[in-house]
Amino acid sequence: ELGLLEKALQAQLAHFSQKPDAAKELLAVGKAPVSDHDPAELAAYANVARIILNLSEFITRN
């Protein structure tokens, strides 16, 4: 599973590096101020976090 997340992160980094406006649009959602970090990297990690939070293992407790 970790390997899949790493591949997803690399894919997201490539996507947002090629489309910086999409990264800025994603980061504009919400009230928290955006840090000075690379917007493509922040957007990529945000999408990977979204993947993790949507896993059934995260949602379902046994």
C-alpha positions as CSV (number, residue, x, y, z in Angstrom):
1,E,0.0,0.0,0.0
2,L,2.8,2.4,0.7
3,G,4.2,1.9,-2.8
4,L,0.8,2.8,-4.2
5,L,0.7,6.0,-2.2
6,E,4.3,6.9,-3.3
7,K,3.2,6.4,-6.9
8,A,0.2,8.5,-6.4
9,L,2.3,11.2,-4.8
10,Q,4.7,11.2,-7.8
11,A,1.8,11.4,-10.2
12,Q,0.2,14.3,-8.3
13,L,3.6,16.1,-8.1
14,A,4.0,15.8,-11.9
15,H,0.4,16.9,-12.5
16,F,0.6,20.0,-10.3
17,S,4.1,20.9,-11.5
18,Q,2.7,21.0,-15.1
19,K,-0.4,22.9,-13.9
20,P,0.5,25.4,-11.2
21,D,-2.8,27.2,-11.6
22,A,-4.6,24.0,-10.6
23,A,-2.4,23.7,-7.5
24,K,-3.2,27.3,-6.5
25,E,-6.9,26.7,-7.1
26,L,-6.9,23.6,-4.8
27,L,-5.0,25.5,-2.1
28,A,-7.4,28.4,-2.2
29,V,-10.2,26.2,-0.7
30,G,-10.7,26.8,3.0
31,K,-9.9,29.6,5.4
32,A,-6.4,28.7,6.4
33,P,-3.6,30.8,4.9
34,V,-1.3,29.1,2.4
35,S,2.3,28.7,3.5
36,D,5.3,29.8,1.4
37,H,6.0,26.2,0.4
38,D,5.9,25.0,-3.2
39,P,2.2,25.0,-4.2
40,A,2.6,21.9,-6.4
41,E,4.0,20.0,-3.5
42,L,1.4,21.1,-1.1
43,A,-1.4,20.3,-3.5
44,A,0.1,16.9,-4.2
45,Y,0.3,16.0,-0.5
46,A,-3.3,17.3,0.0
47,N,-4.5,14.9,-2.6
48,V,-2.6,12.0,-1.1
49,A,-4.1,12.8,2.3
50,R,-7.5,12.8,0.6
51,I,-6.8,9.3,-0.7
52,I,-5.8,8.1,2.8
53,L,-8.9,9.7,4.4
54,N,-11.2,8.0,1.9
55,L,-9.9,4.5,2.5
56,S,-12.4,2.2,4.1
57,E,-9.8,1.2,6.7
58,F,-9.7,4.8,7.9
59,I,-13.5,5.2,8.0
60,T,-14.4,1.8,9.4
61,R,-13.5,0.8,12.9
62,N,-13.6,-2.8,14.1
